[in-house]
Amino acid sequence: MLKGVYDWTMGLAAHRHALTVLFLIAFIESSIFPIPPDVLLIPMILATRQKAWRIALVCTVASVIGGMAGYGIGHFLFEQVGRPVLELYHMTPKFAQFQDGYNKWGAWAVFFAGITPFPYKVITILSGVTGLNVPVFIVSSILARGIRFFLVAWLLWKFGDPIREFIEKRLGVLFVLFFGLLLGGFLVIKFIV
């Protein structure tokens, strides 16, 4: 079954509208969607390595714009949209504690969430709710998301065939690892933040 999903994703990655789909996924992932854009970014680069830099740029730009939308949700729509998203990630009880020190360390929080499996959307919304300085938020987002996506692009561009073989041989293990990291990010939110 995983092999079929992998083959379908690789086929989608080479489709002429793949960049548009990646843009949309990266955009909504940064504000509300729980699945990171890497699920399409990686196969797209593996399928078309010569476009690695353009793919990483599209993903970075869309993610930062989506992060600004998340900031807007927090700033303008916290009660209507932001609070339910935070409740989904069990952030509401600890929100008051978090808000107090957030603006002091907010740039680092944005940077950390932007390059790790920690759900970036939570930080984008919290940045808007706490009123983190907008230029600080944008610069941190650009740096973090750029590092993350361009590093992935460079690794796949440089070592594409061996990485593709590695992924195809160990698809099940990597699938479990990926969702383990994703779940780990949510657990960090629930128990630590």
C-alpha positions in Angstrom: 0.0 0.0 0.0 2.8 2.5 0.9 4.5 1.7 -2.3 1.4 2.6 -4.3 1.0 5.9 -2.4 4.7 6.6 -3.0 4.4 5.9 -6.7 1.3 8.1 -6.9 3.1 10.9 -5.1 6.1 10.6 -7.4 3.8 10.8 -10.4 2.1 13.9 -8.9 5.5 15.4 -8.2 6.3 15.4 -11.9 2.9 16.8 -13.0 2.8 20.2 -14.7 0.7 21.7 -11.8 2.9 20.2 -9.1 4.4 23.6 -8.1 0.9 25.1 -7.7 -0.1 22.2 -5.5 3.1 22.5 -3.5 2.5 26.3 -3.1 -1.0 25.6 -1.8 0.1 22.9 0.6 3.0 25.0 2.0 0.7 28.0 2.3 -2.0 26.2 4.3 0.5 24.1 6.3 1.9 27.3 7.8 -1.5 28.4 9.2 -3.9 25.5 9.7 -3.0 22.2 7.9 -1.2 19.5 10.0 0.8 17.8 7.2 4.1 19.5 6.3 4.9 20.3 2.7 7.9 17.9 2.7 5.5 15.1 1.7 5.4 16.8 -1.7 8.7 18.8 -1.7 10.9 15.7 -1.4 9.2 13.6 -4.2 9.1 16.7 -6.4 12.8 17.2 -6.1 13.6 13.5 -6.5 11.4 13.5 -9.7 12.9 16.7 -11.2 16.2 17.3 -9.5 17.1 20.0 -12.1 14.3 22.2 -10.6 15.4 21.7 -6.9 16.1 25.4 -6.3 12.9 26.6 -7.9 10.9 24.0 -5.9 12.6 25.1 -2.6 12.0 28.8 -3.4 8.3 28.2 -4.1 7.9 26.2 -0.9 9.8 28.8 1.1 7.8 31.8 -0.3 4.4 30.0 0.1 5.3 28.9 3.6 6.3 32.4 4.7 3.1 33.9 3.1 1.1 31.2 4.8 2.9 32.0 8.1 1.8 35.6 7.6 -1.8 34.3 7.2 -1.3 32.4 10.4 -0.1 35.6 12.1 -3.2 37.3 10.7 -5.4 34.6 12.2 -3.8 35.1 15.6 -4.0 38.9 15.4 -7.4 39.5 13.8 -9.3 36.2 14.2 -8.0 34.7 17.4 -11.4 34.1 19.1 -13.1 32.9 15.9 -10.3 30.8 14.3 -7.1 31.0 16.3 -8.5 29.7 19.6 -10.1 26.5 18.0 -6.8 25.8 16.2 -4.9 26.2 19.5 -7.4 24.0 21.2 -6.9 21.3 18.6 -3.2 21.3 19.6 -4.0 21.5 23.3 -2.3 24.9 23.7 -5.1 26.9 25.4 -4.3 26.0 29.1 -0.7 27.0 28.8 -1.3 30.0 26.5 -1.1 32.7 29.3 2.3 31.4 30.5 3.6 31.3 26.9 2.3 34.7 26.0 4.2 36.4 28.9 7.7 35.5 27.7 6.9 35.0 24.0 7.7 38.5 22.6 11.1 38.4 24.4 12.1 35.2 22.6 9.6 35.2 19.8 12.2 35.5 17.0 13.9 32.3 18.2 10.5 30.5 18.6 9.6 31.3 15.0 13.1 30.2 13.8 13.0 27.0 15.9 9.5 26.1 14.7 10.4 26.9 11.1 13.2 24.4 10.8 12.0 21.6 13.0 9.1 19.2 13.0 7.5 21.4 15.7 4.1 22.6 14.1 5.0 26.0 12.6 1.4 27.0 12.4 1.1 27.1 16.2 3.9 29.6 16.4 2.5 31.7 13.5 -0.8 32.0 15.2 0.8 32.7 18.6 3.0 35.4 17.0 -0.1 37.2 15.8 -2.0 36.8 19.2 1.0 38.2 21.2 1.7 40.9 18.6 5.3 39.8 17.8 7.0 42.5 15.8 6.0 41.8 12.2 9.4 42.4 10.6 11.0 40.2 13.2 8.4 37.5 12.5 8.9 37.8 8.7 12.7 37.7 8.8 12.8 34.8 11.2 10.3 32.9 9.0 12.3 33.6 5.8 15.5 32.4 7.4 14.1 29.3 9.1 11.9 28.1 6.2 14.6 29.0 3.7 17.2 27.0 5.6 14.9 24.1 6.0 13.7 23.8 2.4 16.9 24.8 0.7 18.9 22.3 2.8 16.5 19.6 1.8 16.7 20.7 -1.8 20.5 20.7 -1.7 20.8 17.3 -0.2 18.4 15.8 -2.7 20.0 17.6 -5.6 23.5 16.5 -4.5 22.7 12.9 -3.5 19.3 12.4 -5.3 19.7 8.9 -6.7 21.2 7.3 -3.5 18.6 9.0 -1.4 15.8 7.9 -3.7 17.1 4.3 -3.5 17.3 4.6 0.3 13.8 5.9 0.5 12.4 3.2 -1.8 14.2 0.4 0.1 13.1 1.7 3.5 9.7 3.2 2.8 7.9 1.6 5.7 10.5 2.6 8.3 10.7 6.2 6.9 6.9 6.5 7.0 6.9 5.5 10.6 9.8 7.8 11.4 8.1 10.7 9.6 4.9 10.4 11.5 6.8 9.8 14.7 8.5 13.1 14.3 5.2 14.8 13.4 3.6 13.2 16.5 6.6 14.2 18.6 6.1 17.9 17.5 2.5 17.7 18.8 3.6 16.1 22.0 6.1 18.8 22.6 3.3 21.3 22.3 1.0 19.4 24.7 3.5 18.6 27.4 6.4 21.1 27.2 5.1 24.3 25.8 
